[in-house]
Amino acid sequence: MKTKMLLAGVTAGVMFAGSVLASTLDDVRARGKLNCIINTGLAGFAAPDDKGNWTGFDVDFCRAVAAATLGDADKVNYTTATGKTRFTKLAAGEGEILSRNTTWTFSRDVDLSQTFIGVNYYDGQGFMVPKSLGVKSAKGLDGASVCIQTGTTTELNLAEYFKGNNIKYNPVPIETNAEAQELYKAGRCDVYTTDASGLYATMMSFDNPSDHMVLPEIVSKEPLGPVVRHGDDQWADIVSWVLRAMMAAEEKGITSKNVKELAAKDNKDKEINRLLGKDPLQGLSKLGLSADWAVNVISQVGNYQESFEKHLFPLTIKRGMNALYRDGGLHYIPPIK
Amino acid sequence: MTFFSNIWRNEKSREIIVQIIVLFFLGWFISWLVMNVNANFEALGKDISFEFLFIPAGYDINQYLIDYDSRDSHLRAGIVGLLNTGLVAFFGIILATVLGIALGIIRLSKNWLASKIAYWYVEFTRNVPILLHILLWHGIIINTLPHPRKAISLGEVTFLSNRGFYIPKPLAESGIELIYLFLVVAIIFSIFFAKYCKKKQDLTGIQYPVFWINFSVICFMPLIAFFLSGMPISLEIPALKGFNFRGGMHMSPELAALTFALGIYTAAFIAEIVRAGILAIDKGQTEAAESIGLKPSKVMNLVILPQARRVIIPPLTSQYLNLTKNSSLAIAIGYMDLVATLGGISLNQTGREMETMLIVMLIYLSVSLSISAFMNWYNSKVKLVGR
């Protein structure tokens, strides 16, 4: 019902919204706060801590953009969205960024008129089962009841994978991760499927994580990343270079601990100088950012590695594909020059 | 000047002027809405198109009354969802009506305990939001019933588990035609027999137990045919295979929970409507009926209820509409109704929120209007004929 109300609200929002177009950066600066759309609750990515503050890997990215554009990582309003409402909310202008483990696909990029600005987490869809079920492979799931989160690429992958392998199954579509967990725990489903990162996050929230396992099959490519609306290239550039700055900082060994120190001195590596505003970075003024944008990001939020280790290591997630290119992963950052 | 003030003072022309002004503003508001939608869609770089209805949906649906496969179109997925909405509304309306009428009558009973139980049922049920009813029933079914491997078995043919209820499914074999034939004959016989008895009663006053005779004929004729033609119906008995039961007929926990919740919730309102309808009939009617020697059941069925029906039907229509629309809360427990398919997954996979929402709204509107039209027709049949 909540979702329905939201959808109706958003549809009405599209009906009534004024059609004024200003630059997104100006809007954010005028408001003094960044509006960021995040998950309704997924441990490690976006979940409230014991003081009620949103924290997580995706939340960190919102904070990083706020640090770069407003100079203060805390100036963020968070709006939550389910898998279903997220694109509508972004399109209706309820946030400047959608930072909610969203898979980059052709039709979402092209048909929904939004811009994927990069990948901050390489993921793939997996299956979680209770160990007591005695299943060792996804091929052994014939006839199983499968809990799926609706409104994601997950249900399409599932349909394609099971059809391709000629496996019959009984889909149980669920709106949010929290509800899906309850149904899985109550035994309504034999299997829970979502992105592997989400499975680990869910598993760690159980009383006995060791009673469950993630099956070895990863059935899809899920490059997750932040999304912005089509049409404001300046804003898309800002958001994508904030992400790259965090990764470049890891590559160059710049951390929240040493960033102030490195920014104050003349480094041998001129790329560090350009990133931290010591040497001029050509075109920065076109983004409308101040010279210390990256210093703000790294000092207040940290580099990519720090954010990853802080939020995702507790879930026993390894760097794997998400290591930098030089460490055997997939993150390859264009040069900052 | 006097011309205008004359027009304004004339009641008839004043009414027309006011209506024209209201209509003008309404039209202006609607066209402003449409233009604003267009402007905003243009600003977002989106167009309005219904082509997505014909591309493959790509997702599976766990309950379908017509054949459905993930390669079928979004349109077909929407129809599957609509039929699921219809199915749960159908079951829900039957349950709500039967339970509601019974409770309404029980509440007027002279038996103190029975009437109080009905009273507490109504007060408790209708004061708890419907969404909680749905979640409660779903929670009860999936948390208290066992896993399929430990399912509760009734005679090894019917099984209850937290994956739903499984009952044997009758399968037709050759020779089944005889049963259909006997059934049709039995029904035709019943109609004629009922007419004959009515005529006889009108002429002589002699009453036959028409209902029981017809009931027996309709039950036993096909049964005789069943044995005559060599038992051409076999049962497909559900059996545990792998993770779940296979075969037989299956009612999912979601459908069961939704039917119970909608039926039980709406029954409380219907009970009040029925009670109001009965109380609206003057006590003298009962006394008059009793004075000519009618049994209490006949008093209720022949005198009170036919009159009460006129009071009951208009608000009952609203309850049926409410039940049908409330079924859209199905999405909370993952029942794949119209809102969950076309207004849910299809919307999300295609990003056509305006189009899907418009379609879903139009469908609910037309379903509601058809129920309403049917009930109005029924109402006009039973209403007091003016003389």
Boltz contact constraints between the chains, C-beta under 6 A:
constraints:
  - contact:
      token1: [A, 1]
      token2: [B, 131]
      max_distance: 6.0
  - contact:
      token1: [A, 1]
      token2: [B, 329]
      max_distance: 6.0
  - contact:
      token1: [A, 11]
      token2: [B, 357]
      max_distance: 6.0
  - contact:
      token1: [A, 14]
      token2: [B, 40]
      max_distance: 6.0
  - contact:
      token1: [A, 15]
      token2: [B, 33]
      max_distance: 6.0
  - contact:
      token1: [A, 15]
      token2: [B, 37]
      max_distance: 6.0
  - contact:
      token1: [A, 17]
      token2: [B, 40]
      max_distance: 6.0
  - contact:
      token1: [A, 19]
      token2: [B, 39]
      max_distance: 6.0
  - contact:
      token1: [A, 19]
      token2: [B, 40]
      max_distance: 6.0
  - contact:
      token1: [A, 19]
      token2: [B, 43]
      max_distance: 6.0
  - contact:
      token1: [A, 84]
      token2: [B, 348]
      max_distance: 6.0
  - contact:
      token1: [A, 87]
      token2: [B, 351]
      max_distance: 6.0
  - contact:
      token1: [A, 88]
      token2: [B, 353]
      max_distance: 6.0
  - contact:
      token1: [A, 91]
      token2: [B, 44]
      max_distance: 6.0
  - contact:
      token1: [A, 112]
      token2: [B, 351]
      max_distance: 6.0
  - contact:
      token1: [A, 113]
      token2: [B, 44]
      max_distance: 6.0
  - contact:
      token1: [A, 113]
      token2: [B, 45]
      max_distance: 6.0
  - contact:
      token1: [A, 113]
      token2: [B, 46]
      max_distance: 6.0
  - contact:
      token1: [A, 143]
      token2: [B, 242]
      max_distance: 6.0
  - contact:
      token1: [A, 143]
      token2: [B, 243]
      max_distance: 6.0
  - contact:
      token1: [A, 143]
      token2: [B, 244]
      max_distance: 6.0
  - contact:
      token1: [A, 144]
      token2: [B, 243]
      max_distance: 6.0
  - contact:
      token1: [A, 150]
      token2: [B, 345]
      max_distance: 6.0
  - contact:
      token1: [A, 151]
      token2: [B, 348]
      max_distance: 6.0
  - contact:
      token1: [A, 155]
      token2: [B, 59]
      max_distance: 6.0
  - contact:
      token1: [A, 156]
      token2: [B, 58]
      max_distance: 6.0
  - contact:
      token1: [A, 159]
      token2: [B, 58]
      max_distance: 6.0
  - contact:
      token1: [A, 159]
      token2: [B, 59]
      max_distance: 6.0
  - contact:
      token1: [A, 159]
      token2: [B, 60]
      max_distance: 6.0
  - contact:
      token1: [A, 159]
      token2: [B, 70]
      max_distance: 6.0
  - contact:
      token1: [A, 170]
      token2: [B, 62]
      max_distance: 6.0
  - contact:
      token1: [A, 171]
      token2: [B, 60]
      max_distance: 6.0
  - contact:
      token1: [A, 171]
      token2: [B, 62]
      max_distance: 6.0
  - contact:
      token1: [A, 172]
      token2: [B, 334]
      max_distance: 6.0
  - contact:
      token1: [A, 173]
      token2: [B, 334]
      max_distance: 6.0
  - contact:
      token1: [A, 174]
      token2: [B, 334]
      max_distance: 6.0
  - contact:
      token1: [A, 186]
      token2: [B, 142]
      max_distance: 6.0
  - contact:
      token1: [A, 186]
      token2: [B, 143]
      max_distance: 6.0
  - contact:
      token1: [A, 187]
      token2: [B, 147]
      max_distance: 6.0
  - contact:
      token1: [A, 187]
      token2: [B, 162]
      max_distance: 6.0
  - contact:
      token1: [A, 188]
      token2: [B, 142]
      max_distance: 6.0
  - contact:
      token1: [A, 188]
      token2: [B, 162]
      max_distance: 6.0
  - contact:
      token1: [A, 190]
      token2: [B, 243]
      max_distance: 6.0
  - contact:
      token1: [A, 230]
      token2: [B, 45]
      max_distance: 6.0
